[in-house]
Amino acid sequence: MANLKELEKIVGVDNVYLDKAHLIAYSYDATRSSFKPDAVVFPRDEKDVSEVLKFCNRNRVPIVPRGAGSGFTGGALPSEGGIVLAFEKHMNRILEIDMENMVAIVQPGVINMDLQKEVESKGLFYPPDPASENYSTIGGNVSENAGGMRATKYGITKDFVMALRAVLPNGEVIRAGKRTIKDVAGYNVVGTLVGSEGTLAVITEVTLKLLSKPKLSKTAMGIFPDVESAMRSVFKTMASGVTPVAMEFLDALTIRAVEEKYKIGLPKNAGGILVTDVDGDLEINLEKDLELIEAKFRENGAFDFKIAKDEAEAKDIWFARRNASQAISIYGSKKINEDVTVPRSKLPETLKKFGEVGEKYGIQIPCFGHSGDGNIHTNVMVDGKDPKAVEIGYKAIEEIFQITVDMGGTLSGEHGIGLAKAPYMKMAFTDAEMELFRSMKKAFDPNNILNPNKMGL
Ligand SMILES: Cc1cc2nc3c(=O)[nH]c(=O)nc-3n(C[C@H](O)[C@H](O)[C@H](O)COP(=O)(O)OP(=O)(O)OC[C@H]3O[C@@H](n4cnc5c(N)ncnc54)[C@H](O)[C@@H]3O)c2cc1C
């Protein structure tokens, strides 16, 4: 192993940590798995990133970029040891908000919510809002191509990244994309780096598209007898010409858990709930959208539809969805959660089949999520202290992935592959496709130093 003390000459003594406390603190992410790095390094600027990468490339030291460590798939974990490169200390500034071109330029360590607040104070809008918005970073969001509650109308992170600066594993700085709406010169390197989970290059600057902030929004909730009719309503509504900002769902098990834990008065006979938001600048348009949504929901089986009268009521409606993840802990101490995504028209059949998997193994699989995007958070709940139950849980997960792939869906809509889903890549991609991914990795990182052992590569 190279002498890691040498890193102090590059970034300064205050920005290299080799002590136990730091190594433990940076060994985790939201998966709760742990791999200890050999050093934690806080680069001050792009030049530091470049010099640290040159050092790693020369000495064949693995290096893992890290945002807030809120990832759900182990992407920021140093599974091969080496260096964790963290941006929260220095590279966390909003560099520019260009009002005329409606663009923000930020460093990778900027927290998503800080950017949202800053642009909203100027009447602008950055829509991607992962539920981790209060702590996850733009670097992490770009690298995982994060989604959020507003993706149904506005899209996901990739739809807002116009340009990037990044450093290749050999230390070379590259620029990809432009501050322009259109740019078709050269390969789409921005598209390749977005969602690349820190395996191809270290992102050092991000140029993001901004929108005008809509003046008004309204929230509504539809109650259904079963989750299939709720899911049918999703694609029927979307195909009818209305585009809600959000279209989120809870299935029967999730509704029961929320009610048991929080007693907020959800109907006992509800088998599915859809929560939806619409926005715009004119009250009349919002009312028309909600009328259409209500008609589509009722046509497809909703027996109740409630529109929030004010912000407090909207907050109440959203409470069930926002607290679903905590509530389902009533079903088991270990949650194996995935974020599979299918074409919207396949949602009813997919949810039915997931229910059958639960029945087959005698386990609870509450589901909720971003149904407007076809994105289902499946939660296989088991007793974490019982190894047999955990084994059964993973068998159920494998079936869930197979059903998803058979439906024309994808293993991950927003959390990425990382370490957690790497074993399942073979189910979703052919040998030729996996080989193409490996060649791409090799082109960027011939010595395999950058976030090695991720994405099943
Ligand atoms: C409670 C909770 C709710 C969540 N809700 C959502 C949600 O609604 N939608 C969603 O999409 N995700 C969600 N997530 C998952 C997670 O927050 C996102 O994946 C987020 O984008 C990760 O950001 P981070 O800053 O924590 O990145 P990290 O977890 O630190 O890193 C994620 C990946 O990005 C890479 N990376 C980080 N910075 C850079 C960089 N500068 N250059 C290159 N690679 C880099 C890392 O190597 C790693 O592979 C949630 C997580 C939690 C804990």
The ligand as a Gaussian input file, in Angstrom:
#p B3LYP/6-31G(d) Opt

LIG

0 1
 C      -34.555000       8.352000       3.845000
 C      -34.045000       8.292000       2.432000
 C      -34.890000       8.652000       1.415000
 C      -34.450000       8.588000       0.086000
 N      -35.288000       8.975000      -0.910000
 C      -34.879000       8.957000      -2.185000
 C      -35.733000       9.403000      -3.236000
 O      -36.867000       9.828000      -3.011000
 N      -35.261000       9.359000      -4.497000
 C      -34.001000       8.914000      -4.778000
 O      -33.623000       8.906000      -5.945000
 N      -33.174000       8.483000      -3.803000
 C      -33.569000       8.498000      -2.531000
 N      -32.729000       8.077000      -1.527000
 C      -31.400000       7.549000      -1.870000
 C      -30.248000       8.592000      -1.845000
 O      -30.564000       9.673000      -0.994000
 C      -29.948000       9.090000      -3.243000
 O      -29.381000       8.038000      -4.013000
 C      -28.986000      10.301000      -3.275000
 O      -28.898000      10.753000      -4.612000
 C      -27.593000       9.981000      -2.764000
 O      -26.917000      11.194000      -2.527000
 P      -25.690000      11.272000      -1.512000
 O      -25.155000      12.654000      -1.560000
 O      -26.059000      10.748000      -0.191000
 O      -24.660000      10.281000      -2.235000
 P      -23.838000       9.057000      -1.649000
 O      -24.745000       8.053000      -1.048000
 O      -22.732000       9.558000      -0.819000
 O      -23.237000       8.480000      -3.009000
 C      -24.065000       7.906000      -3.960000
 C      -23.226000       7.537000      -5.198000
 O      -22.755000       8.723000      -5.826000
 C      -21.355000       8.674000      -5.988000
 N      -20.871000      10.056000      -5.865000
 C      -21.147000      10.957000      -4.902000
 N      -20.563000      12.130000      -5.183000
 C      -19.906000      11.977000      -6.351000
 C      -19.105000      12.824000      -7.178000
 N      -18.863000      14.088000      -6.849000
 N      -18.576000      12.314000      -8.314000
 C      -18.807000      11.042000      -8.682000
 N      -19.559000      10.183000      -7.931000
 C      -20.093000      10.661000      -6.792000
 C      -20.870000       7.732000      -4.895000
 O      -19.624000       7.138000      -5.235000
 C      -21.992000       6.718000      -4.870000
 O      -21.800000       5.747000      -5.865000
 C      -33.132000       8.135000      -0.201000
 C      -32.287000       7.784000       0.857000
 C      -32.728000       7.864000       2.161000
 C      -31.784000       7.479000       3.259000

